[in-house]
Amino acid sequence: MQLCAVNLSWFLSRSDSEGLGEHGMGRIIRAAMKHAYWVVICKTPNCGAIPAKYIGPDDGHWAYELPHVGVPDSWFASCSGCGKNHRYFRDDLQVQSSESAPPSGFQSLW
């Protein structure tokens, strides 16, 4: 999966950004920032991804290294789409990029 980060400062010329000031520019960049997550794909066909852990702002890495400590060999996760509970393994994890930051109260699966 290809990940890409958005850098709006490259797109804005100096004349376009003069009136925004430091705080206005920050709001534009944060709104356009992508976020990287470790996810597992629900085992129910065509269901979707289950976010397992928030990595942080997507800085354009092609690959993220899964930590060796703290990630269980397997775990069960319930899908909010189909409501089913499936068992997942470390090998099931993959990185996905999203325009949505983790919602308030988001908890990792481990």
MOTA-V432303 format. One record per residue. SS is DSSP state (H for helix, E for strand, L for the rest). PHI is phi as a letter, one per 40 degrees, with the letter a starting at -180 (none if undefined). PSI is psi as a letter, one per 40 degrees, with the letter a starting at -180 (* if undefined). Layout:
ss->[SS SS]
phi->[PHI PHI]
psi->[PSI PSI]
This chain:
ss->[L L L L L L L H H H H L L H H H H L L L H H H H H H H H H H H H L L E E E E E E E L L L L L L L E E E E E E E E E L L L L L L L L L L L L L L L L E E E E E L L L L L L E E E E E H H H L E E E E E L L L L L L L L L L L L]
phi->[none c b a b b b c c c c c c d c c b d c c g c c c c c c c c c c c c c b b b c b b c d c c d g c h b b c c a c c i d c c g c c a b c c c c b g b c c a a b b c c c c b g c b b c b b d c c c a c b b b c c c c c d g c b c c a]
psi->[h h i i i h g d d d d h i d d d e d e d i d d d d d d d d d d e i i h h i h i i h h e h h f d a i h h d h h d a h h e e i d i i h h i d h e h i d i i h h h h e d e e i h i h i i d e e i i h i i i e h i h i h e h h i e *]
